[in-house]
């Protein structure tokens, strides 16, 4: 089935920058959203329309999208950022319509 | 504030059906589509489909066609998903979530409902 490719895990020290990629052929031509899912909790939206932040999401979270890769960047990583992160696109050519990435586990060292 | 509150955990036998609910509050329910997304243990997110509370129109992922039904009762701001012919690989947490449009992001999610399929 159609999924977006993400690295399984990313490890980062507190205060450093985490970059999570989401790959697909010409994903830059699609709109990408990102969700954070802490252990045992429901996902929450952290980035929409490639790089916009919902209210309440820290400025440390940013997104970009170009070519074959979309990227979620978490600056000045904190312990509370440890979670799974999923990218998502809407694809009219796919049966799935709402397509999620494979997910990336961010571990704060 | 926007809240999506889901029904409690279910344990079902293979071949049975399960019906889950999602009660919305804090917004006009007919202004937003309601989606269902599931997550098997230790796995990623899988989109199942959506329903328009305004029209009742639905759209499902092909793998669930014929097994899933989505309905709504706008009088009580509640959406439902029913999955039939349950198999062990339907064991998952099922989430409802809303979007402003059929192409839009999922900006609020329910807390999830665990469904266990086991003989």
Interface residues (C-beta under 8 A of the other chain):
Chain A: X1 X3 X33 X35 X42 X43 X44 X45 X48 X49 X54 X86 X88 X90 X92 X95 X96 X97 X98 X99 X100 X101 X102 X103
Chain B: X35 X37 X44 X45 X46 X47 X59 X61 X62 X63 X95 X97 X102 X103 X104 X105 X106 X107 X108 X109 X110 X111 X112
